[in-house]
Each structure stands twice: as C-alpha cells, then as structure tokens.
Amino acid sequence: MYVSRITAALAATTLLTACQMNGMLEQKDPLIPATTRAALADTCGAGDLTFMAGMRVAEVEFDTAQRPVRIVGPKSAVTTDYQPERLNVKIDASDRITGFSCG
C-alpha cells in the first residue's frame, strides 16, 4: 500500500511538471514574464523607425550617441547579451532594412 502511494505521488508530480513545461515552451522566452517582455519591447525606439523598412542601410545615418546601434545581416554572428537600449537594424542580403528590434 505504501509503495502504491509513492508511485501515485511520483506519477502526479511527473504529469504536473509536464503540463508546466508545455506552457513554458509555448512562450517566446520562458525566463522573461509576458508583462516584462511587453515593457521592454520598445526601449530603444525601434517602433518609431519602421518607415525606414526597404531603404538601403547606407542611406540612413543612425545617431549612435543616442543609443548603441548594431547592424544584423542574414549571416551575421551576434552576441547573445541583451541590452534593452541597443537598436538592432536587420538587413537582407542586398543591404536593405527589413526591420528593427531592441536588444
């Protein structure tokens, strides 16, 4: 009887853990709560620059005194450190701006 209770407890714990892990995998980054992600989403002003999409990156002067800027191409190696004030300028193979993000 004692062994069956332990087995039942282990099975319940395993099921609960699996449910929690499933929910975590559905998030973009399970370590950062959704409210924090929303607050940090536009800390560098990326949303204000969307009108530049499609322009060549060489045609645009970014104010690096205001914030750090990183140009990210399709085959660029980038660090994984997160700097909320840094502007990431995403470009395609023809050096046209495809988007902006903070980090």
C-alpha positions in Angstrom: 0.0 0.0 0.0 2.9 2.4 0.9 4.6 1.7 -2.4 1.5 2.4 -4.5 1.1 5.8 -2.7 4.6 6.7 -3.6 4.1 5.6 -7.2 0.9 7.6 -7.4 2.6 10.7 -6.0 5.5 10.4 -8.5 3.1 9.9 -11.4 1.1 13.0 -10.3 4.3 15.1 -10.0 5.5 14.0 -13.4 2.2 14.9 -15.0 2.2 18.4 -13.3 5.7 19.0 -14.4 5.0 18.0 -18.0 2.0 20.4 -18.1 4.1 23.3 -16.7 6.9 22.6 -19.2 4.4 22.6 -22.1 3.2 26.0 -21.1 6.7 27.3 -20.8 7.7 26.1 -24.3 4.7 28.0 -25.8 6.2 31.3 -24.7 8.9 33.1 -26.7 11.2 33.2 -23.8 10.1 31.3 -20.7 12.5 33.1 -18.4 11.0 36.5 -19.0 7.4 37.0 -18.0 5.0 38.4 -20.6 4.5 41.7 -18.7 8.2 42.3 -18.6 8.6 41.5 -22.3 5.9 44.0 -23.1 7.5 46.7 -21.0 10.9 46.1 -22.6 9.6 45.7 -26.2 10.4 49.2 -27.4 13.0 50.6 -25.0 15.3 51.7 -27.9 12.7 53.4 -30.1 12.6 50.7 -32.8 8.8 51.3 -33.3 9.5 54.8 -34.5 11.7 53.7 -37.3 9.5 51.3 -39.2 9.1 53.8 -42.0 12.7 53.1 -43.0 12.0 49.5 -43.9 13.1 48.8 -47.5 15.7 51.6 -47.5 19.4 50.7 -48.0 21.2 50.8 -44.7 24.0 53.0 -46.2 21.3 55.7 -46.9 20.5 56.1 -43.2 22.6 57.8 -40.5 21.9 56.3 -37.1 22.6 58.5 -34.0 25.0 56.3 -32.1 25.4 59.0 -29.4 21.7 58.5 -28.5 21.9 54.7 -28.3 24.1 51.8 -29.4 23.3 50.5 -32.9 24.0 47.1 -34.3 23.5 46.1 -37.9 22.5 42.5 -38.3 22.7 40.8 -41.7 21.4 37.4 -42.7 24.7 35.7 -42.0 25.9 37.9 -39.2 27.2 36.4 -36.0 25.9 38.4 -33.0 26.4 38.2 -29.3 23.5 37.0 -27.1 23.8 39.7 -24.4 20.6 41.7 -24.1 21.0 45.5 -24.0 17.5 47.0 -24.0 18.7 50.4 -25.2 20.6 48.9 -28.2 18.9 49.2 -31.6 19.2 46.2 -33.9 18.9 47.0 -37.5 18.0 43.9 -39.5 19.1 43.9 -43.1 18.8 41.4 -46.0 21.4 40.2 -48.4 21.1 43.3 -50.6 21.7 45.6 -47.5 18.0 46.7 -47.4 16.5 47.3 -44.0 13.9 44.6 -43.1 13.2 45.5 -39.5 14.2 46.9 -36.2 14.3 45.5 -32.7 15.7 46.3 -29.3 18.4 44.3 -27.6 
